[in-house]
Amino acid sequence: MQSPTFALRAAAPALAFIAACGAPPPASAPPSGDASVIAANRRADAYLRSANLEGAARYYQEAIRLAQSVEDPEGIAANAINLSIVYQRLGRHDEARASLAQVLDRGQLKFSADQLARAALRRSVLDLDDRRVASAREWLERAAAHCRQRDCSVSGAIQNVRGQLALESGRPDLAATSAKAALSASRASGDRPETANALRLLGIVAMHTGDAAAASGYLEEALALDRELAAPRKIYLDLIGLGRASALKGDRGAERAFYERARAVSEADRDADGAAQARTLIDGLDNKLHAGPPAPPPR
């Protein structure tokens, strides 16, 4: 019999949890600065919300260029981090790293500790998505080193990624500890996206330990938050997780229903990869159904 951990690792949609659940949301437009930088950032954000990733990348690049022309570190950092998120979603990971290097390889400009923490965390998430676990751990510790001040904006996210790294190392106990710390920090600061990420991670941990009921509870909470936040990619992950929790319960009907909902969300979000992964899971259920019951063991 497969262990819950192996069963989760066996499917690409489940693996998507690891990189996505701790990723902080795009940085907001700088509250002050050159008007042209802010305008380009807002236009990029609009393209991102409409799932036009190429358009978003183009305008984040323009915002960076404009911010560089007036030596605006805040504008450079916010847009470089956002551009890395877009490139990651496009599968252009080398370009995502190059975007972050504009902050992490600081040169002559001085970036704040919070900006450096956000950029290092993004690099950690990016490397984790590529299964560069050692590098992801190194960048996470750099993010934590920058995140010493009391009001650090990514303290909860750092705990979430630390939990994911623990899960990758086969330590669900440590993953649960980090996820609970992330949940406490994000609730205290009112960071709803990171609260949802922590709940989703707790759901994943529960699946790894075979506790389907707890997994469903955490994932339903995450789904409710992600709906309020109108975050399609996170809603997709919640639904896939709920499908897997249903599989652990042996409820094939609910499993299929969650995967169908995940496919519909991805198609509406123009997320071809997500829709394809959901279809793969649905097809897998169909194949099991058509294969009939397993053969009896040899006598």
C-alpha positions in Angstrom: 0.0 0.0 0.0 1.3 3.5 -0.9 2.0 5.8 2.0 0.1 9.2 1.9 3.4 10.9 1.3 4.2 8.8 -1.8 0.7 9.2 -3.1 0.9 12.9 -2.9 4.3 13.1 -4.6 3.1 10.9 -7.4 1.0 13.6 -9.1 2.1 16.9 -10.6 -0.9 18.9 -9.3 -0.1 17.9 -5.7 3.5 19.0 -6.2 2.3 22.4 -7.2 1.3 23.0 -3.5 4.9 23.1 -2.4 5.9 26.1 -4.5 2.7 28.0 -4.4 1.3 27.8 -0.9 4.0 29.9 0.7 4.5 32.4 -2.2 3.7 35.9 -1.0 1.3 37.9 -3.2 2.5 40.6 -5.6 3.9 43.7 -4.0 1.6 46.6 -4.1 2.4 49.8 -6.0 4.8 52.1 -4.2 2.6 54.7 -2.2 4.8 57.5 -3.4 7.3 58.1 -6.2 7.3 59.0 -9.8 3.8 59.0 -11.3 4.9 57.2 -14.4 6.3 54.3 -12.3 3.0 54.0 -10.4 1.0 54.1 -13.6 3.0 51.4 -15.3 2.7 49.2 -12.1 -1.0 49.6 -12.0 -1.3 48.7 -15.6 0.8 45.6 -15.1 -1.4 44.7 -12.1 -4.5 45.0 -14.3 -3.0 42.6 -16.9 -2.0 40.2 -14.1 -5.6 40.2 -12.7 -6.9 39.4 -16.2 -4.4 36.5 -16.6 -2.6 38.3 -19.4 0.9 37.3 -18.2 2.8 38.6 -21.2 1.1 42.0 -20.9 1.9 42.1 -17.1 5.5 41.2 -17.8 5.8 44.0 -20.3 4.5 46.7 -18.0 6.4 45.5 -14.9 9.6 45.8 -17.1 8.5 49.3 -18.1 7.9 50.2 -14.4 11.4 48.9 -13.5 13.0 50.9 -16.3 11.2 54.1 -15.2 12.1 53.5 -11.5 15.7 53.0 -12.5 15.7 56.3 -14.4 14.9 58.2 -11.2 16.8 55.9 -8.8 13.7 54.8 -7.0 14.6 51.7 -4.9 11.1 51.1 -3.7 9.7 51.1 -7.3 12.5 48.9 -8.6 12.0 46.3 -5.8 8.2 46.1 -5.9 8.2 45.7 -9.7 11.2 43.3 -9.9 9.5 41.0 -7.4 6.2 41.2 -9.3 8.0 40.5 -12.5 9.7 37.4 -11.0 6.2 36.1 -10.1 5.0 36.6 -13.6 8.0 34.9 -15.1 7.7 32.0 -12.7 4.0 31.5 -13.8 5.2 31.6 -17.4 7.8 28.9 -16.7 10.7 31.3 -17.4 12.6 30.7 -14.2 16.0 32.0 -15.4 14.4 35.3 -16.2 12.6 35.3 -12.8 16.0 34.9 -11.1 17.4 37.7 -13.2 14.6 40.0 -12.2 15.2 39.3 -8.5 19.0 39.9 -9.0 18.2 43.6 -9.6 17.4 43.7 -5.9 19.6 41.0 -4.4 22.7 42.1 -6.3 22.3 45.6 -4.9 25.0 47.5 -6.6 24.9 51.2 -5.7 21.3 51.5 -4.6 20.2 50.9 -1.0 17.1 48.7 -0.6 15.3 48.4 2.7 15.5 45.2 4.8 11.9 44.5 4.1 12.5 44.7 0.3 15.5 42.4 0.6 13.5 40.0 2.7 10.7 39.8 0.1 13.2 39.3 -2.8 15.2 36.6 -1.0 11.9 34.8 -0.1 10.8 35.0 -3.7 14.1 33.4 -4.7 13.6 30.7 -2.2 10.1 29.9 -3.5 11.4 29.9 -7.1 14.3 27.5 -6.2 11.8 25.2 -4.3 9.6 25.1 -7.4 12.7 23.9 -9.3 13.5 21.3 -6.5 16.7 23.1 -5.7 16.1 22.4 -2.0 19.6 23.4 -0.7 19.5 26.7 -2.5 15.9 27.3 -1.4 16.9 26.8 2.2 19.9 29.1 1.8 17.8 31.9 0.4 15.1 31.4 3.0 17.7 31.9 5.8 18.8 35.1 4.0 15.2 36.3 4.0 14.9 35.5 7.7 18.1 37.4 8.4 16.7 40.5 6.7 13.3 40.0 8.5 14.5 40.9 11.9 12.4 44.0 12.5 9.2 43.6 14.3 6.9 44.7 11.5 8.6 42.6 8.7 5.9 42.0 6.1 6.9 38.5 5.2 7.5 36.8 8.6 4.5 34.6 8.2 5.5 33.7 4.6 9.0 32.7 5.8 7.5 30.3 8.3 5.3 28.8 5.6 8.2 28.2 3.3 10.2 26.8 6.2 7.3 24.3 6.7 7.3 23.3 3.1 11.1 22.7 3.2 10.5 20.5 6.3 7.9 18.6 4.5 10.2 18.1 1.6 12.8 16.6 4.1 10.2 14.1 5.4 9.5 16.0 8.6 5.8 16.6 8.8 6.1 17.4 12.5 8.4 20.3 11.9 6.3 21.4 8.9 3.2 21.5 11.2 5.1 23.6 13.8 6.2 26.1 11.1 2.7 26.3 9.6 1.1 26.9 13.0 3.6 29.7 13.6 2.8 31.2 10.2 -0.9 31.0 10.9 -0.5 32.8 14.3 1.8 35.5 12.7 -0.5 36.1 9.7 -3.7 36.2 11.8 -2.1 38.7 14.2 -1.0 41.0 11.4 -4.2 40.6 9.4 -2.4 39.1 6.4 -5.3 37.1 4.9 -3.4 35.7 1.9 -0.7 34.3 4.2 -3.3 33.0 6.6 -4.8 31.0 3.7 -1.3 29.7 2.7 -0.8 28.5 6.3 -4.1 26.7 6.4 -3.4 25.1 3.0 0.0 23.9 4.3 -1.6 22.5 7.4 -4.0 20.6 5.2 -1.1 19.2 3.2 0.7 18.1 6.4 -2.5 16.4 7.6 -2.7 14.5 4.3 0.9 13.4 4.7 0.0 11.9 8.1 -3.1 10.3 6.8 -5.6 12.5 8.6 -8.1 13.2 5.9 -10.7 14.8 8.1 -8.3 17.4 9.5 -7.0 18.0 5.9 -10.5 18.8 4.7 -11.1 21.2 7.6 -8.0 23.2 7.0 -8.5 23.3 3.2 -12.1 24.4 3.5 -11.0 27.3 5.6 -8.3 28.1 3.1 -10.8 27.9 0.2 -13.2 30.3 2.0 -10.4 32.9 2.4 -9.1 32.5 -1.1 -12.6 33.1 -2.5 -12.9 36.3 -0.5 -9.5 37.3 -1.9 -10.5 36.3 -5.4 -7.3 34.3 -5.9 -8.0 31.8 -8.7 -4.7 29.9 -8.5 -5.0 29.4 -4.8 -8.6 28.3 -5.2 -7.4 25.8 -7.7 -4.9 24.5 -5.2 -7.5 24.3 -2.4 -9.8 22.3 -4.6 -7.1 19.9 -5.7 -6.2 19.4 -2.1 -9.8 18.8 -1.1 -10.0 16.2 -3.9 -7.0 14.4 -2.5 -8.4 14.5 1.0 -11.6 13.0 -0.4 -9.5 10.2 -2.0 -7.9 9.5 1.4 -11.5 9.1 2.7 -12.4 6.7 -0.1 -15.0 9.1 -1.5 -14.5 9.0 -5.2 -17.6 11.0 -6.0 -16.4 14.0 -4.0 -12.8 13.5 -5.3 -14.1 13.8 -8.9 -16.3 16.8 -8.1 -13.4 18.8 -6.6 -11.2 18.0 -9.6 -13.9 19.1 -11.9 -14.3 22.4 -10.0 -10.5 22.9 -10.1 -10.5 22.4 -13.9 -13.3 24.9 -14.3 -11.5 27.5 -12.2 -8.3 27.0 -14.2 -10.0 27.3 -17.5 -11.7 30.5 -16.5 -8.4 31.8 -15.2 -6.7 30.9 -18.6 -4.4 28.6 -16.7 -3.7 25.9 -19.3 -1.3 24.0 -17.1 -3.7 23.9 -14.1 -6.6 22.8 -16.3 -4.4 20.0 -17.9 -3.3 18.8 -14.5 -6.9 18.6 -13.3 -7.9 16.7 -16.4 -5.1 14.3 -15.8 -6.5 13.6 -12.3 -10.0 13.1 -13.7 -8.7 10.8 -16.4 -6.9 8.8 -13.8 -10.2 8.3 -12.0 -11.8 7.2 -15.2 -9.0 4.7 -15.9 -9.4 3.2 -12.4 -13.1 2.8 -13.0 -12.7 1.1 -16.4 -10.0 -1.2 -15.1 -12.5 -2.9 -12.8 -11.6 -4.5 -9.5 -8.1 -5.7 -8.8 -7.2 -9.3 -9.7 -7.2 -11.7 -6.7 -3.8 -12.6 -5.3 -2.3 -15.9 -6.6 -3.0 -19.0 -4.6 
